[in-house]
Amino acid sequence: MTPQARLQAAIELVDEIIAAAREGGAAADTLIARYFKTRRYAGAKDRRAVRELVFRAVRRAGPRPGSGRAALLGLKEQRPLFDGSPHGPAIVQGNEPAAEAGIAPHWLLKRLDPLLERTELPALLERAPLDVRVNRLTDRPDVDAEPTPHSPIGLRFPEGTQVEQLAAWQGGQIEVQDEGSQLICLACEATAGATVVDLCAGAGGKSLALAAEMGNWGRLIAADTDRGRLQRLPQRAERAGVTIVESRLLNPGEEAETLADLVGQADLVLVDAPCSGTGTWRRNPETRWRATPDRLKRLTELQARLLDLAATLLKPGGTLVYAVCSLLHEEGRDQAAALSARSSLVPAPVPIQAGRPAGSGVLLTPGHDGTDGFFVARWQAPC
């Protein structure tokens, strides 16, 4: 492919990404993979170059662009390639505008936690490091990686490492997991023999980490409403040598009925709640364009409902941990304050050696801690 053809391919892909963000479609990585499945003529170097162009354009544009062409026009070094060449983009017309540069849509920036300083904002869109969690149920692996700064069970690999090709991954010794997620699991202080509920388990990454902290002894219920993600857990658990996880599929809006047998039984409940994902922009920068005030309102209502449900599952003296990969005050400190105000739960310290106090919880950010962005808080049920 010529440079102009690569640029045109990037424009077409960003058009698809914009449409998917507007309509709730597939993620950017999925769209890129689909695009090249039907274009076998594009070699590996072409695919890498186009992908790089796409994500540079997506990261640069704060508000959702009107078109892929406008997004790519924002990359100044690419503008000479808008020359009308065959298979390339048409010539730039007059004062044709480029997409607006920025960190995020303006309304969303106003809702970031007040702890975030302006100098930290660019880090929200930098490339994320490749972190893995060491499985405490196995021997520590001998791999070419550096310890992560904060997590005692974290390793950081060089960018581009094919982790799933490593014997350590295939043997269950390591699992890909951002250091921030590892710290949340450690903050739970799960113990052997406990009854633990991972209320929003997804594909089970945190469930496996909790099982390892429990020494694979006790009862661990991994619950979620997403059948597809939950179905990935058994294979992952087998590879990790975890046998105590019970998967439980929940019906949206009827979670309490499915969990009724666990009311008052749990030593620990982790609510890693669905959220805006503002803490993961460096991994999925297009998610900035998916957020809307209405969607945020629905998410905060769901978070509050899940927290109330989680509180009913605790036995006297049990622990509730709330986490969101969000940097918005509405999903973090505001949710924690509201739960404390409407329940008998007692706020408790969050035992991690990173982050900054944010209300009654802790805020982790890419710029301050080098992790994905998370808010995490913790409570004890009265005895």
N, C-alpha and C positions, 0 to 999 in steps of 0.2 A: 504494500500500500504506500502511496505517496504521502508526504506530510499533509497535503490538502485533503486526501481521502481519509486519513486518520482523524483530522479535525472534523470532517463532516460526520464521521461515525460517532464521534464524541457528542456532537450537537444532537444527533438523533437519539442517543442514549439519554442525554440530559432531558430532552423532551419527554421521554418515557418516564423518567424519574420524577419529573414535575407532575405529570399526570397521575402517577401512582400516589404521590404525596397528597395530591388534592382529593383523590377518590378512594384512598385507603387500600391501594394495591400493593404489589410485591415490593420487597426491599431492593435497594440499588444493586447489591451483589447478585441477587437472583436475576434481575433484569439484564445485567451485563452477561451473565452466563447464558441466558436464553438467546440473547442477541448474537453471540458468536457461534452458537450451535447451528444456526442457519446460515452462517458465513464462513464456511470451511476454508475459503481462500486466505483468510487472515491468519498469518503465522503467529508464533508465540511472541515475537518481538512486537508485532503490530498490536496484539491484544494487550500486552503490558503497557505500550505507549498510549493506547486509547484509554485504558483504565486510569492511567495516571492523569491524563487530561480531564477526564470526567470528574474525578475526585478533587482535583485542584479547582475546577470551576465551581463544584458544589460547595467546597469549603469557603471559597471567597465570597459567595453570594449570601448575604444575611437574610433579608426577606426573600420569599419564594419568587424566582424570576418569572417573567412573562413567557420566556421561551428558552430553549437550549441555545439558540443562536445568541441571544442577549447574554446568557451566562458565559459562553465562550468568548464573546467580544470583550469581556472583562479581563481576560488574560492578554495583557498588552503585547507580549512577544508573539502571540498568535495572529494578531490583526493583519500582518502582511500576507498571511496565507488565505485571507478572504479575497482571492484574486480572480475568481470565476474559472479556475482550472477544471478540467474534466474530473468528475467524481468528488469535487471539492465544493465549498460553500460559495454562494454568490458574492459579488463585490459589495463592499460596504457602501450604503447609500447615504450621502450627505452626512448629517449629524446623527446617524443611527445610534441610539443609546445602548450602552452596556448595562447589565444588571447591576443593581446597587450592592456595593460591597458592605460587609458588616459581619458581626458575630452571630446575630439572630434577628428575627422579626422584632420590631421596636417594642410591641406590647409585651413580648415575652421577657425581654431584657429587664423591664421594670419589675418583674416578679421574681427575679433572682434573689436569693438570700442576701440580706444586707452585709453579711460578712465578706462577700466577694468584692475584692478591690478591682478597679479598672485594669490595673496591670496584670491581673490574673486571667482576664477574659480570653486573650489569644490562646492560652494553653487548653481551652475547652475544645479547640479544633485541631490541635497538633496530633500527629500519629501516636497511637497508643503503643506501649511496649508489649512484648509477648511474655506474659507471666504464666507460670504453672504452679499448682499446689502439689506438694509432696504428700503422698498417701502414708499416713502414720501406721497403717496396717501392714506395710511392707518394709523391706530394707530401703534405706535412703539410696537413691540412684547415683551412679557415677556418670555424670553428664557434663557437657561443656556449657555451663550456665553460671550466672552470678546470683548470689543471694539477693532477694528483694530488700529494700531498705527497712521495712517495718514488720513484715510477717515472718515468724520463725519457720513457717512451712512453705515459704515462697521461693521460687527460682525465676530468674529472668533470662530468656534466651535472646540471641541476636535476631534482629529483624529478618524475616524470610525463612527461619528455621521450619522445616516440615516436621512438626512435633509428632504427628500420627505415624510417621515412618520410623520413629525411634523405638528401640526395644523397651526402653523404660515406660513409654506410653502403652505399648502393646501388652506389656506385662502388668499394667495397672499401678505402676509406681508413681506416675504423675498424671495430673488432669489439668487441662487448660482452664485457668481461672484467674481473673484479675486480682491483684493484691488487695484491693478494697473489698471484694467479695470474701476473700479469705479472712480479713479482719472482722467482718461481720459475723462469720461463723465462729471465730475465736471469742468474740464478745458474748456469744450465747453461753459459753462455759458449760457445754453439754457434758454430762457425766455418765459413766458406765452404769447400766441398770435402770436408767431413767426412762420415762415415757415422754417422747418428744413428738411434736406435731410441726411439720413444715407445711404451713397452710397454703402457700402459693409456690409449690415446688417446681413448676415448669418441667424441664427435662432432668431435674434432680441434682444439679451441680452442688448446691448447698446441702442437700440431703446426704450426699456421699461424704462431704466434709464433716458434717455432724456425726455420721456413723463412725468415721475414723476417730473423732475425738472421744466417742463413747467406747472405743475399743471393740466395736462390733458386738456390744452386749447391751440389751435392753429392747425397747420397742420404739420404732421410728415410723410414723405415718407420714407419707409424702402425698399431699392432696393438691389437686388442681382441677380446673374446669376445662383445660385443653387436653383432649384425648391424645392428639398427635404428639405433643411434647412429652406427656407422661409415659407414653409407650416406649420412649427411648431409654427410660430409666433401668428396666431390668437388665438389658445388655451391658449398660455402663456399670451397674452394680456387680454383675458377674465378673467383669474384667478387674474391678477394684477389690474383689474378695469380700464384698459387703453382703451379708445375708439377713440383716434385721429390718430392712426397709419394706414396708407394706404400701403399695400404691393404692390410692383411693380417688376415683373419678367423681367430681362434684358437678351437680347441675347448677348453672348460674342462677342466683336468686333463691336456691334451695339448699345452700351449703349447710345450714344449721340442721336440717333433717338428716342429711347423710352423716353428719358428725355427732349425732345425738348421744351415741354410746360413749363418747369421749368427754362429755360435760363433767367438769370437776375432776378429771383424771390426769391431766398433763402436768408434768414437772416443768416443761419448757414448751413454749409455742413461739415459732418464728413466723412473722408476717413480712415476707419480702414482697411487698404489694405491687400490683400493676401501677404504673406511673407514666409521667410524660417522657421519661428517658433523657432528661436534659443533662444528666451526668455522663451520658455515653455518646455525646456528639462526636468525640474524636474517633469513635468506631463507626458510627452511623450518622454522618453529618446531615443527611437528608431528612432525618426525623425532626429537625427544626422546622421544616416546612409542613409537617403533618399536624402540628399543634394548633388548636383553636381554643378560644375561651370556653366554648360549649363542651368540647372534649375534656378540657381540664376540670370543669365543674363535675362532669360525670365521674372522672377518676377520683376526685377528692371525696365524693359521696361514697364511692365503692371502698376507698381506703378506710373511711370512718366505719362503715358497716363491717368490714373484715376485722378491724380492731375490736369492735364490740363483740363480735363472735368469738374472737380469740380469747377475750377475757373470760368468757363463760367456760372455756375448756380447762382453765387453770385450776389445780388443786390449791388449797391454802398454802401460802409460801412459794407458789410456783412463779416462774419468770416468763414475762412477755418481752420479746425483742421485736421492734418495728424497724424496717429498713426500706428505703426507696432509692433507686438510682436516679435521684432528682436533686437539683439545686434550687428548686423553687420553694419559697417559704411556706406557701400554702400546702405543699405536700410533705414538708418536713416539720419545722419547729411549730407551725400552727396546728398541725394534726396532733403532735405530741401534747401541746398545751390543752387542746380540746379534750383529749382522752383523760388527762389528769383531772380536768375540771368536772367531767361527767361520771367518773368512776371512782371506786375506792382503791384503785391501784396506786402504789407508792412509787414515784420516780426513783430510779437507782442509777448509780454511776455506770458509765459504759467503759469496760476494762480493755481499752486498746491504746497503744502507744503511738497515736497519730491523730490528725484532725484537730479541729478547734471547737470549743463549746458553742452550741447554737441553741439557745433556749435550754431545755432540759436534756437535749441530745448532743450529738457530735456531728460535725460536717466535715467530710473528706472531699478534697477537690484536686483536679489535675495539677493546678498551679502551685498549690501549697504542699501537697502530699505525694504527687506523682501517681496517684491512683485514679480510677474513674471517680466521678462525683457521686457521693452517697450521703444521705442523712440516716443516722441510726440512733435509736433511743431504747431505753430498757426500763421495765417496771417489775415490782414484786407484788404478788397478791397478798393481802393481809392474812395472817395466820388465825 
